[in-house]
Amino acid sequence: LENILEQSGLRKGVEYELQATLKSQEGKSYRPDVIIHMPENRDIIIDSKVSLVAYERFMSSEDEISKTTALKEHIISIKGHIKGLSEKKYEKLEGVNTLDFVLLFMPIEGAFLLALEQDGEFFKDAYEQNILVVSPSTLLVTLRTIEHIWRTQHQEEHALKIANEAEAMYEKLVGFVDEMKKVGVHLRKAQESYDTSMNRLRTGRGNVIKRAENIVELGLRPKKQLSITSEDSE
């Protein structure tokens, strides 16, 4: 069973748990072999405790009478286990979410096929009690289907996160562009103020630069020279 779980692609401790201890409403403890977690808060339990002693006796018997007896006991054993599973009421255990099915796992493919060939009704009867009898091959297909459902959901979640991130980034970009426009307006105003101030320094009758130039012409010997000149010729 663990080999099949590993082949399924499901992650232990994430999409499935082994031998989890659960309590019934009456306080009784149960330890289902596997709990498979599915999207939308749903679970599936796998039970692998079905006895195959009668099947082994059927396979090893050499006379027809022993084989016939062992075969009948094999069917009775499976039906008894199905009834026992149904009576456990796994769906009412604390820690189990909405339960779709209990999977009754028969680890030997031949034992499953023999029972199905001998009594096709046992499969139907189990299904009506929300118990699905599975063999290694059918269980693997089931688990890989569940893994595909999980993978699809993760992809959808990632796509939604990407869309949300893109929307948030776009909104930030809009805000940044708006702020840069404001910076541009302030820069233009600053440039205008600068130009006005510089013009006042060097234009107009008696501007400051012209007065400074006049002082130099009168014999002042400054250590540094102005980098601009007056635009007023008077």
C-alpha positions in Angstrom: 0.0 0.0 0.0 2.8 2.4 0.9 4.6 1.6 -2.4 1.4 2.5 -4.3 1.0 5.7 -2.4 4.6 6.7 -3.3 4.0 5.9 -6.9 0.8 8.1 -6.9 2.7 11.4 -6.6 0.7 12.3 -3.4 2.8 13.7 -0.6 2.9 12.0 2.8 1.8 14.3 5.6 0.3 16.7 3.0 -2.2 14.9 0.8 -2.3 11.7 2.9 -1.6 10.5 6.4 -0.7 7.0 7.6 -2.2 5.4 10.8 -3.7 8.5 12.1 -5.5 8.0 15.5 -9.1 9.3 15.4 -11.8 9.5 18.0 -15.4 8.6 17.6 -18.2 10.6 19.3 -18.3 8.0 22.0 -14.6 8.4 22.7 -13.5 5.1 21.0 -10.1 5.3 19.1 -9.8 4.2 15.5 -6.6 4.0 13.3 -7.5 3.9 9.6 -4.6 2.8 7.5 -4.6 5.8 5.3 -6.5 9.1 5.1 -6.4 10.7 1.7 -7.0 14.5 1.7 -8.8 16.0 -1.3 -9.6 19.5 -2.4 -12.7 21.3 -1.0 -12.2 19.8 2.5 -13.0 16.2 1.6 -11.3 12.9 2.7 -11.1 9.3 1.6 -10.1 6.5 3.9 -8.2 3.4 2.7 -8.5 0.2 4.8 -6.2 -2.7 4.0 -7.0 -5.0 6.9 -9.1 -7.5 4.8 -8.0 -11.1 5.5 -6.7 -13.2 2.6 -6.1 -16.3 4.6 -9.0 -18.2 2.8 -7.6 -17.0 -0.6 -4.1 -18.4 0.3 -5.7 -21.7 1.2 -7.7 -21.7 -2.1 -4.4 -21.2 -4.0 -2.5 -23.9 -2.1 -5.3 -26.5 -2.1 -5.0 -29.3 -4.6 -8.4 -31.0 -4.3 -11.6 -29.4 -5.6 -13.6 -29.8 -2.3 -11.0 -27.8 -0.4 -10.8 -25.2 -3.1 -14.6 -24.8 -3.1 -14.7 -24.4 0.6 -11.8 -21.9 0.7 -13.4 -19.9 -2.1 -16.7 -19.6 -0.2 -14.8 -18.6 2.9 -12.9 -16.0 0.8 -16.2 -14.4 -0.3 -17.6 -14.6 3.3 -14.4 -13.0 4.7 -14.7 -10.0 2.2 -18.4 -9.5 2.9 -17.8 -9.6 6.6 -15.0 -7.1 6.4 -17.3 -4.8 4.2 -20.0 -5.0 6.9 -17.5 -4.3 9.6 -16.2 -1.2 7.8 -19.7 0.1 7.3 -20.4 -0.3 11.0 -17.3 1.7 12.0 -19.0 4.9 10.7 -15.7 6.5 9.7 -17.6 9.6 8.4 -18.5 10.5 12.0 -15.0 10.4 13.4 -13.5 13.6 14.7 -10.8 14.8 12.3 -12.3 13.4 9.2 -13.8 15.9 6.7 -16.7 15.1 4.4 -16.1 11.4 3.6 -16.8 10.3 0.0 -15.8 6.7 0.2 -13.9 4.1 2.2 -11.6 2.2 -0.1 -11.2 -1.4 0.8 -7.8 -2.3 -0.5 -7.1 -5.9 -1.5 -3.3 -6.1 -2.0 -3.4 -9.2 -4.2 -4.9 -8.6 -7.6 -5.8 -12.3 -8.0 -7.8 -12.3 -4.8 -9.8 -9.3 -6.0 -10.4 -10.7 -9.5 -11.4 -14.1 -8.0 -14.0 -12.6 -5.7 -15.4 -10.4 -8.5 -15.6 -13.4 -10.8 -17.3 -15.6 -8.1 -19.7 -13.0 -6.8 -20.2 -9.8 -8.8 -22.8 -8.5 -6.3 -20.4 -8.0 -3.5 -18.8 -5.1 -5.3 -22.2 -3.5 -5.9 -23.3 -4.1 -2.3 -20.1 -2.5 -1.0 -20.6 0.5 -3.3 -24.1 1.1 -1.9 -22.5 1.4 1.5 -19.9 3.9 0.3 -17.2 1.3 0.3 -15.2 0.9 -2.9 -13.2 -2.4 -3.2 -9.9 -1.8 -5.0 -6.9 -3.8 -6.1 -3.4 -2.5 -6.6 -4.0 -1.4 -10.2 -7.4 0.3 -9.6 -6.1 2.0 -6.4 -3.1 3.4 -8.3 -5.4 4.8 -11.0 -7.7 6.3 -8.3 -4.8 7.9 -6.4 -3.2 9.3 -9.6 -6.6 10.8 -10.5 -6.7 12.5 -7.0 -3.1 13.7 -7.5 -4.1 15.2 -10.9 -7.0 17.0 -9.2 -4.6 18.4 -6.6 -2.1 19.5 -9.3 -4.9 21.3 -11.2 -6.0 23.1 -8.1 -2.4 24.2 -7.3 -2.0 25.5 -10.8 -5.3 27.4 -10.5 -4.2 28.8 -7.2 -0.8 29.9 -8.6 -2.6 31.5 -11.6 -4.8 33.5 -9.2 -1.8 34.6 -7.2 0.0 35.7 -10.3 -3.1 37.6 -11.4 -3.3 39.3 -8.0 0.4 40.1 -8.0 0.1 41.6 -11.5 -2.9 43.7 -10.5 -1.1 44.9 -7.4 2.0 45.7 -9.4 0.0 47.6 -12.0 -1.7 49.7 -9.3 1.7 50.5 -7.8 3.0 51.5 -11.2 0.0 53.8 -11.7 0.7 55.4 -8.4 4.4 55.8 -9.2 3.7 57.4 -12.5 1.3 59.9 -10.9 3.9 60.8 -8.3 6.6 61.2 -11.0 4.3 63.6 -12.8 4.0 65.6 -9.6 7.8 65.6 -9.3 8.0 66.9 -12.9 5.6 69.7 -12.1 7.6 70.7 -9.1 10.8 70.5 -11.1 9.4 72.7 -13.8 8.3 75.2 -11.1 11.7 75.1 -9.6 13.3 75.7 -13.0 11.0 78.6 -13.5 11.9 80.0 -10.1 15.5 79.5 -10.9 15.3 81.3 -14.2 13.4 84.2 -12.7 15.9 84.6 -9.9 18.9 84.4 -12.3 17.2 86.9 -14.6 16.7 89.3 -11.7 20.4 89.0 -10.9 21.7 90.0 -14.4 19.0 91.9 -16.2 17.3 95.2 -15.6 18.8 98.6 -14.9 21.1 98.5 -11.8 21.0 94.7 -11.5 23.2 93.1 -8.9 25.7 91.5 -11.4 26.1 94.9 -13.2 26.9 96.6 -9.9 29.4 93.9 -9.1 31.1 94.4 -12.5 31.2 98.1 -11.9 33.0 97.6 -8.6 35.6 95.4 -10.4 36.1 98.1 -13.0 36.7 100.6 -10.2 39.8 98.6 -9.1 38.6 95.8 -6.9 40.7 92.7 -7.3 38.6 89.7 -6.2 40.2 86.2 -5.9 37.3 84.7 -7.8 35.4 85.7 -10.9 31.7 85.6 -11.5 30.6 82.8 -13.9 27.8 85.0 -15.3 27.7 88.5 -16.8 25.1 91.2 -16.7 22.8 91.5 -19.7 22.3 95.2 -19.1 24.8 97.3 -21.2 24.1 100.5 -19.2 
